[in-house]
Amino acid sequence: MSDQSGQKRFPCPGCSAEMQFDPASGQLKCPFCGQTAPAPSADAPIPPHPLDAALAAAPQAALSSQALQVTCQGCGSAVVFEPPEVAGTCPFCGSPIVAQPQAADPLIAPDAVLVFKLPKAEAQQSVSKWLASRWFAPNALKDMAHPDRGISGVYLPFWSYSTDTHSAYRGERGEHYYVTEEYDEQDSQGNTVHRTRQVQHTNWYPVSGEVARRFEDELISGTHAVAESHLNALEPWDLAALRPYDPAYLAGFKAQRYQLDLAGGFDEAKQVMAQRIEQDVASDIGGDEQRVEDVRTEYANSTFRHLLLPVWVGAYRFGDKVYQLAVNARTGAVHGDRPYSTAKIAVLVLLILVVVLLAALVLGRH
């Protein structure tokens, strides 16, 4: 429903408090009295948008009419949230957010959201298991699994691109042939033995041709606040479960405004697609070896979707450095940075030296 100002609200039917999206039930749930309400329908189609037209137009929408936005002074990330959620600390670098929230700036509105499925408690269990496998981690790292701190639920922005490609190439095809060579060597008795062997050579022939491929849903992260290595380790994402975007899904969570714009995202997608196109070219060249000298690709029927994907993010400072970990809020997969405790390593080295010394003393007595 909307209030008199036109802002969309999600009041509890029992106590009128603001409801939040509950990953465990997949419904809106009151954090005070526990009443639930159905989440928005997930059955509507999520059509893509023509890319060229979107690149020529200016963004004209926000996440919702009541979305608020703050910019972290520590890492520069713009964080968007739905009241009654508050800014608090930055989920990406752990810095307190002290700036006054403002109305969210216009952006290319999300088309779809992959809702949180893993509750915070289960995400913290995944973090605890991950921490248990980190040897020599400082005790500060284990605070990430504490129920009252460590991780925040954030929707991260992604671009999904689909396009037809047509690539013209030039290169060379290498075909192996073998030449018999004679040589002398000494056997085990020191005698000179005359032998022959087959030596590989390659003939190279100039080639040119064309390849074509359809790319569907090439996923490019729109954030610089979470390391690409972390996000890659959280794949795959079950995009078949995407739902049409609705502000209700953000209730109780934050969302990051994209830092990589639509055009920049497509440039990165082209780099990803270029690797597979070059594999297609090498296959088309054939032969025993291939040299690809030039590939020129044209793109047609290009479309995109702006997606929000759910991640539990944690950040903490150790010394002068920020360490970060991320949890796939659908599967529980964890990936992150960690420092090494020099004190723990020193203790282990000392124990090893003591064991070696004791062993040497025992052996010396015998």
C-alpha positions in Angstrom: 0.0 0.0 0.0 1.0 3.7 -0.2 0.7 6.4 2.3 -0.5 10.0 1.7 2.9 11.0 0.3 2.7 8.3 -2.3 5.5 6.2 -0.6 5.0 2.5 -0.7 4.7 0.9 2.7 4.4 -2.6 4.0 2.5 -2.3 7.3 1.8 -5.3 9.5 -2.0 -6.1 9.6 -1.6 -7.0 13.3 0.5 -4.2 14.8 1.1 -1.8 11.9 4.8 -2.0 12.2 6.8 -2.1 8.9 7.1 -5.7 7.6 10.3 -7.1 6.2 11.0 -9.8 3.6 11.7 -13.1 5.4 14.1 -15.4 3.5 13.0 -18.5 5.4 9.3 -18.3 4.5 9.6 -16.3 1.3 7.0 -13.9 2.6 6.8 -10.5 4.3 7.0 -10.9 8.0 6.6 -8.6 10.9 9.8 -8.5 13.1 7.7 -7.7 16.2 4.5 -9.8 16.2 5.6 -12.4 13.6 2.6 -12.1 11.3 3.2 -12.8 7.7 1.8 -11.6 4.4 2.2 -12.9 0.8 5.2 -11.5 -1.2 4.5 -10.1 -4.6 3.6 -12.6 -7.4 6.6 -14.2 -9.1 4.7 -15.4 -12.2 5.0 -12.3 -14.4 7.5 -12.4 -17.3 10.7 -10.5 -17.1 11.4 -9.2 -20.7 14.8 -7.8 -21.7 15.3 -4.2 -23.0 16.8 -3.2 -26.4 20.4 -2.2 -25.5 20.9 0.6 -28.1 17.7 2.4 -27.1 18.7 2.3 -23.4 22.2 3.6 -24.1 20.7 6.6 -25.8 18.2 7.4 -23.0 18.9 8.8 -19.5 17.9 6.9 -16.4 14.6 8.1 -15.1 13.7 5.8 -12.1 14.7 4.9 -8.6 14.5 1.7 -6.7 11.2 3.0 -5.3 9.5 6.2 -4.3 10.7 6.0 -0.7 14.2 4.5 -1.3 16.9 6.4 0.6 20.6 6.6 -0.4 23.8 7.2 1.4 27.4 7.2 0.2 30.1 5.6 2.3 33.0 8.0 3.0 35.2 5.0 3.5 34.9 3.1 0.2 32.6 5.4 -1.9 29.9 2.8 -2.3 26.3 4.2 -2.7 24.0 2.1 -0.5 20.2 2.2 -1.0 17.7 1.0 1.5 14.0 1.0 2.2 12.7 2.5 5.5 12.5 1.4 8.2 15.9 -0.1 7.5 18.7 2.3 8.5 22.1 3.0 7.0 24.2 1.8 10.0 27.6 0.6 8.9 28.8 0.1 5.3 28.5 -3.6 4.5 31.5 -3.4 2.1 34.2 -1.9 4.3 32.7 -1.8 7.8 32.9 2.0 8.2 30.2 3.8 10.1 27.9 5.7 7.7 27.3 9.1 9.2 26.0 11.0 6.2 22.4 12.1 6.2 20.3 9.9 3.9 18.9 11.5 0.8 16.3 10.5 -1.8 17.8 7.9 -4.1 19.1 9.3 -7.4 17.5 8.1 -10.7 19.1 5.0 -12.2 18.2 2.3 -14.7 15.5 0.6 -12.6 16.0 -3.1 -11.7 14.0 -5.5 -13.9 14.3 -8.6 -11.6 15.4 -9.7 -8.2 16.7 -13.0 -7.0 15.3 -13.0 -3.5 17.1 -14.0 -0.3 16.6 -17.7 0.5 19.3 -18.2 3.2 18.3 -16.6 6.6 21.1 -14.7 8.4 21.5 -17.4 11.0 22.2 -20.1 8.3 24.5 -17.7 6.5 26.4 -17.3 9.8 26.6 -21.1 10.1 28.2 -21.2 6.6 30.6 -18.5 7.7 31.5 -20.5 10.8 32.2 -23.6 8.8 34.4 -21.5 6.4 36.2 -20.0 9.4 36.9 -23.5 10.9 38.8 -24.4 7.8 41.0 -21.2 7.9 44.2 -22.1 9.7 46.2 -19.3 11.4 43.4 -16.8 11.2 43.4 -14.1 13.8 40.6 -14.1 16.4 39.2 -11.0 14.9 38.1 -13.0 11.9 36.0 -15.3 14.0 33.9 -12.3 15.1 32.4 -12.4 11.6 30.2 -15.4 12.8 28.9 -13.6 15.9 25.1 -13.4 15.8 25.1 -9.6 16.4 27.7 -8.5 14.0 29.7 -9.5 10.9 27.4 -9.8 7.9 24.7 -7.7 6.3 22.1 -8.7 3.6 22.8 -6.7 0.4 21.3 -6.9 -3.1 24.2 -6.5 -5.5 23.6 -5.0 -9.0 24.3 -7.2 -12.1 23.8 -6.7 -15.8 22.6 -9.5 -18.0 23.3 -9.2 -21.7 22.1 -11.2 -24.6 23.3 -10.6 -28.2 23.9 -12.2 -31.6 27.6 -12.0 -32.8 29.1 -12.3 -36.2 32.9 -12.4 -36.4 35.2 -12.3 -39.4 38.7 -13.5 -38.7 42.2 -13.9 -40.2 44.8 -16.4 -39.0 46.9 -19.4 -39.9 46.4 -23.1 -39.7 49.3 -25.3 -38.7 49.6 -28.8 -40.0 52.2 -31.1 -38.6 54.5 -33.4 -40.6 57.3 -35.6 -39.5 60.9 -36.0 -40.7 63.1 -38.9 -39.9 66.5 -37.8 -38.5 69.6 -39.9 -37.7 71.7 -39.5 -34.7 74.3 -41.2 -32.6 74.2 -41.9 -28.8 76.0 -44.0 -26.3 74.3 -47.0 -24.8 74.7 -48.2 -21.2 78.0 -50.0 -22.0 79.5 -46.9 -23.5 79.2 -48.0 -27.1 78.2 -45.6 -29.9 74.8 -46.6 -31.3 73.3 -45.2 -34.6 69.6 -44.4 -34.2 66.7 -42.7 -36.0 63.8 -40.6 -34.7 60.7 -38.7 -35.9 60.9 -35.0 -35.6 57.8 -32.9 -35.7 57.6 -29.8 -38.0 54.7 -27.5 -38.9 53.5 -26.0 -42.2 51.5 -22.9 -41.8 48.8 -21.8 -44.2 46.9 -18.5 -44.2 43.2 -18.8 -43.5 40.2 -16.5 -43.1 36.5 -17.1 -42.4 33.5 -16.2 -40.3 31.8 -17.6 -37.2 28.5 -16.7 -35.5 27.2 -17.3 -32.0 24.2 -16.3 -29.8 25.0 -15.3 -26.3 22.3 -15.5 -23.6 22.3 -13.9 -20.2 26.0 -13.0 -19.9 26.2 -11.9 -16.3 28.4 -8.9 -15.5 28.8 -7.5 -11.9 27.8 -3.9 -11.6 29.7 -3.4 -8.3 33.4 -2.6 -7.6 32.8 -2.9 -3.8 33.0 -6.7 -3.7 36.1 -8.4 -5.2 35.4 -10.0 -8.5 37.1 -13.2 -7.3 34.6 -13.4 -4.4 31.6 -13.0 -6.8 33.0 -15.5 -9.3 33.4 -18.1 -6.5 29.7 -17.6 -5.5 28.5 -18.9 -8.9 26.3 -20.4 -10.2 23.2 -18.2 -9.6 19.8 -19.9 -10.1 18.5 -17.2 -12.5 15.5 -19.4 -13.4 14.2 -18.3 -10.0 14.3 -14.6 -10.8 11.2 -12.6 -9.9 9.9 -9.3 -11.3 11.4 -6.4 -9.2 9.2 -5.1 -6.4 10.4 -2.8 -3.6 8.8 -5.3 -1.1 11.8 -7.6 -1.6 14.1 -4.9 -0.3 12.3 -4.5 3.0 14.8 -5.3 5.7 17.8 -5.4 3.3 20.0 -2.9 1.6 20.8 -2.6 -2.1 23.9 -1.2 -3.8 23.6 1.3 -6.6 25.5 0.0 -9.6 29.0 1.5 -10.0 29.6 0.1 -13.5 27.1 1.6 -15.9 25.2 -0.1 -18.7 27.7 0.8 -21.4 30.7 -0.2 -19.3 29.1 -3.5 -18.4 28.6 -4.3 -22.1 32.2 -3.5 -22.7 33.2 -6.1 -20.1 30.7 -8.5 -21.5 32.4 -8.2 -24.9 35.7 -9.1 -23.3 34.1 -12.3 -21.8 32.4 -13.1 -25.1 35.6 -12.5 -27.1 37.3 -15.5 -25.3 34.6 -17.9 -26.5 34.5 -16.3 -29.9 38.3 -17.0 -30.2 37.7 -20.6 -29.2 35.1 -20.8 -32.0 37.6 -19.3 -34.5 40.3 -21.8 -33.5 37.8 -24.6 -34.0 36.8 -23.2 -37.4 40.5 -22.9 -38.5 41.1 -26.5 -37.7 44.4 -28.2 -38.3 46.9 -29.2 -35.6 47.6 -25.7 -34.4 46.1 -22.3 -34.9 47.2 -18.7 -34.9 44.5 -16.1 -34.6 45.7 -12.8 -36.0 42.6 -10.6 -36.2 38.9 -11.0 -35.2 36.3 -8.3 -35.9 32.9 -8.9 -34.3 29.6 -7.2 -35.0 26.8 -7.3 -32.4 23.0 -7.4 -33.3 19.7 -7.8 -31.4 21.5 -6.8 -28.2 19.3 -6.7 -25.1 19.9 -6.4 -21.3 18.3 -6.8 -17.9 19.2 -5.1 -14.7 19.3 -7.7 -11.9 19.7 -7.6 -8.1 21.3 -10.7 -6.6 21.3 -11.5 -2.9 24.6 -11.7 -0.9 25.4 -11.7 2.7 28.5 -9.4 3.0 30.9 -8.9 5.9 33.8 -6.5 6.3 36.1 -5.8 9.1 39.4 -4.0 9.7 42.5 -5.8 10.8 45.5 -3.5 11.2 45.3 -0.9 8.4 43.6 -3.2 5.9 39.9 -4.1 5.2 39.1 -7.8 4.8 35.9 -8.9 3.2 33.8 -12.1 2.8 30.7 -12.8 0.9 28.0 -15.6 1.1 25.7 -16.6 -1.7 22.3 -16.0 -0.1 20.8 -18.8 -2.2 23.3 -21.6 -1.8 25.4 -20.7 1.2 28.7 -20.7 -0.7 31.3 -18.6 1.0 34.4 -16.9 -0.3 36.5 -14.2 1.3 39.8 -12.6 2.3 41.7 -13.4 5.5 44.8 -12.2 7.2 47.3 -14.5 8.8 48.1 -14.4 12.5 51.9 -14.0 12.8 51.5 -14.9 16.5 49.8 -18.2 15.8 52.4 -19.0 13.1 55.2 -18.2 15.5 53.7 -20.4 18.2 53.4 -23.3 15.6 57.0 -22.8 14.5 58.2 -22.8 18.1 56.2 -26.0 18.8 57.8 -27.7 15.8 61.3 -26.7 17.0 60.5 -28.0 20.5 59.3 -31.4 19.0 62.4 -31.6 16.8 64.7 -30.8 19.7 63.0 -33.4 22.0 63.3 -36.0 19.2 67.0 -35.2 18.8 67.6 -35.6 22.5 65.8 -38.9 22.6 67.6 -40.3 19.6 70.9 -39.0 21.1 70.4 -41.0 24.3 69.8 -44.2 22.3 
